[in-house]
Amino acid sequence: MNRLAPGLLMASVLSSCVTADIGTIGSIQGQTAALCRFIPTAKTISSLLSVKLGSVAAIAEAICKAVTEPVAEEAGAPVPEISGIEIEGYFVRRQ
């Protein structure tokens, strides 16, 4: 399973057409995985980078806060977002 994770991570990074630095995207994905076991898509990170939320650590913290805080449910399932950008990605299990 440990050999599969890097491949899945790279697939999620490369499957999206983004102009952001791959290293920055990977760094944010790594930090969110460590902080809250969530890996945002490269597309989501690229969109958030354009909003200028601050450092890599600040972006990772904002993503974790958005996906783990309870939100008031309105019609349908709530979609976490930051500055109007929907946070897409997936949670990973603890090893």
URHUKA-V331766 format. One record per residue. RES is the residue in one small letter. PHI is phi in whole degrees, 0 to 359 (999 if undefined). PSI is psi in whole degrees, -180 to 180 (* if undefined). Layout:
res=RES phi=PHI psi=PSI
res=RES phi=PHI psi=PSI
//
This chain:
res=m phi=999 psi=-37
res=n phi=296 psi=-28
res=r phi=282 psi=-23
res=l phi=281 psi=-35
res=a phi=303 psi=-48
res=p phi=298 psi=-36
res=g phi=295 psi=-41
res=l phi=294 psi=-39
res=l phi=298 psi=-47
res=m phi=294 psi=-36
res=a phi=298 psi=-40
res=s phi=291 psi=-33
res=v phi=289 psi=-47
res=l phi=277 psi=-16
res=s phi=284 psi=-9
res=s phi=246 psi=140
res=c phi=278 psi=109
res=v phi=227 psi=156
res=t phi=252 psi=-3
res=a phi=287 psi=158
res=d phi=297 psi=125
res=i phi=301 psi=-36
res=g phi=296 psi=-40
res=t phi=293 psi=-44
res=i phi=298 psi=-47
res=g phi=298 psi=-38
res=s phi=296 psi=-44
res=i phi=295 psi=-43
res=q phi=298 psi=-40
res=g phi=295 psi=-42
res=q phi=291 psi=-41
res=t phi=292 psi=-36
res=a phi=298 psi=-41
res=a phi=287 psi=-39
res=l phi=285 psi=-46
res=c phi=221 psi=14
res=r phi=61 psi=33
res=f phi=235 psi=137
res=i phi=241 psi=108
res=p phi=285 psi=155
res=t phi=289 psi=158
res=a phi=298 psi=-36
res=k phi=297 psi=-44
res=t phi=299 psi=-48
res=i phi=297 psi=-43
res=s phi=301 psi=-42
res=s phi=295 psi=-41
res=l phi=292 psi=-34
res=l phi=297 psi=-31
res=s phi=286 psi=-16
res=v phi=273 psi=-11
res=k phi=61 psi=62
res=l phi=277 psi=-8
res=g phi=121 psi=-148
res=s phi=288 psi=170
res=v phi=303 psi=-44
res=a phi=297 psi=-40
res=a phi=294 psi=-40
res=i phi=294 psi=-44
res=a phi=298 psi=-43
res=e phi=296 psi=-41
res=a phi=296 psi=-41
res=i phi=297 psi=-47
res=c phi=299 psi=-41
res=k phi=298 psi=-43
res=a phi=294 psi=-37
res=v phi=270 psi=-12
res=t phi=249 psi=-19
res=e phi=283 psi=138
res=p phi=294 psi=143
res=v phi=235 psi=154
res=a phi=291 psi=127
res=e phi=277 psi=127
res=e phi=254 psi=-142
res=a phi=290 psi=120
res=g phi=81 psi=-178
res=a phi=284 psi=133
res=p phi=290 psi=145
res=v phi=250 psi=122
res=p phi=295 psi=144
res=e phi=210 psi=159
res=i phi=228 psi=124
res=s phi=51 psi=38
res=g phi=82 psi=1
res=i phi=261 psi=120
res=e phi=293 psi=137
res=i phi=266 psi=109
res=e phi=253 psi=148
res=g phi=160 psi=-158
res=y phi=209 psi=154
res=f phi=271 psi=149
res=v phi=243 psi=149
res=r phi=281 psi=154
res=r phi=286 psi=144
res=q phi=277 psi=*
//
